[in-house]
């Protein structure tokens, strides 16, 4: 298993799904998963997806600039993403950073244990 290939595939899947159908992200989280979104901590798959679905925009497009990854203990990996977020009807894109801690599942895939998102203000 090539960690860079796994990280790249995860990032493509995550942001494509986020941009098209945020509710489709539910299967990437579990009840022990935690999202910190702009300082607000949310735990559990249903609560995380409810938070993402409640964001005050319907359409957006993530453009990824960098993806860095490192192996972590117990077969997991840390994935750090930076890029821009273009909201529908907005002229300027927002810069963001996001960190995922992916953990293996018994089925051989990964789920998001930890997810931290921040907009990067100039």
N, C-alpha and C positions, 0 to 999 in steps of 0.2 A: 504494500500500500504506500503510495507516494503522498505524503502529507500536503504538498503544494497542489497536487491534482485534486485531492479531496476538498481542500479549502476553496479552490477555484470553482469546482462544481457546486459546492454548497452555496457560495456567494451568488453565483449565477441563478441558481434555483430560488434562493431566498428573495432576492430583489425582483426577479421576474414575477414571482408569486405575489409579493407585496404590492407591486405596481398594478397588477391585474385583478387580484382577489385576496385581500388581506385575511379573510376568514380561512383561506386555504393554508395559512401558516400554522394552524392549530396542531397538526400532527408533528410539527418540528419541536414542540415543547411538551413537557410532562408536568405533573402536579408539583414536583419539587423545583421546577424551573423558576428563575427570577429574572425579571426585566427591570433595569433602572433606566427610565426615560426622562432625560432632563432633570435628574435628581429625585424623581418619584419612583419608589420601589413597588413593584407589582409581582405577586407570586401566583403560580399555577397557570396552566395552559389556557383555561377559559377566561381568566381575568386578564391575561396578557393579550389575547386576541380581542377581547372587549375594549381594552385600552387602545390598541392599534386601530380598531374599527371606528373608534370615537374621535380620532384626530380630525381637526377642523378643515379637512380638504378631502375631496373625493378622488381626484386624479393627480398622479405624480409620476415622475420618471427619475429613477436613480441612475447616475452615471458614476461608475466606479473608477477611481484614480489608482489606488494601490490596494493590494491584498498581501498581508504578511501573516505567516503562521509559524507556530512552534509546537512540538509535541509537549503534552503535559502528562502527569501521572495517570495511571490506570487506563492507558490507551486513548486518552482524550487529546484534544488539541485546542490551542488558543488561536483565534483568527481575528486579526485587526484590519479594519476596512476604513478607507477614507474616500471621499468623493463629493459629488454635488447632488442636490435634490431640487429638481425643477417642478414647481407646482403649477398646475393649469392656471392660465390667466396672469401669471406673474412674469415680469420681465427678467428679473435677476434670479439666478439659482442660489440656493443656500448650501454652504459647505457643512459637511457632517463627518463625524468619526463614529465608528461602532465596533465593539469588541464582542466576540462570541466565544464561549467556552463550550466546545462540542464534546460530548461523551458518547462512547459506543453503546449500542443496544445489543441484546442477545441475538437479534436477527442479522447483525452485521452492518447496520447502518449507524447513523449518528443522530443524537437529539441535542437541542440547545439547553444546557444546564444554566448558564449565565449569559446575559445579553445586556450590554451597557451602550446607550445611545446618547450622543451630544451633538447639538448644532455648534459649529465653530464660528463665533462672531468675530469680525475684524475689529 
